[in-house]
């Protein structure tokens, strides 16, 4: 009797240890005609809501379940089919864009807003028939829903830059998840229907951030340091022109009027050099670079 209780206790300790280590306590896999259903109960909850491919990868990482190995061929075939379908969909979306955007391309991105100069920027973009990407803060977006609606209506992209601008690498997984989820929900409430990419505050990330984001992580490869040169339109303008190149993702902040003025002025000059201005999604679609969840992107320049 005593011995049985001890064994149960030891077994329980093993289960707790496994769950603390993030291992799956229970895993099952069902392969249908077109879909895979994987259920893995871990210390982090049930991993059943993510995309099959991503889930399959994470399940493979945490458990070597027999069922996964026996169904491997079928699972791989379904994943390959889904990938092909995704590729076809991307090509379909890219076709009209490739006809419209034939020149050199850059993606201007604006962080930390929306702010009091965002409408001025939107006016300037409209005049120039230019698209941009706004990496918004949930805490700013929540009281500026009409600005987000305008971004959506005028063809711009909206991404998630967190709720509170806290360094994600200093947060617990559920805190990162909440920062992202709450912000995306504000973006969606404003009528934005596209998938939200994530730009972590300060561009800081680690494996946990990549996992929690469940979205492509978009950084930048041209840093204008506009926050350092706040109020100095000329320097920000010069920095943009110095570093802009085909495929670049340019970092700016629409909370500074100098950045808004410099960006619009730089667009006028770049336009004369044959540049066109697209959103991040458009840039990567046109360049045939699929954006995958949990992956870091700096630019659409070949080899970066
Ligand atoms: Ni920021």
Boltz pocket constraint, residues with backbone or C-beta under 6 A from the ligand:
constraints:
  - pocket:
      binder: B
      contacts: [[A, 111], [A, 112], [A, 161], [A, 165], [A, 201], [A, 202]]
      max_distance: 6.0
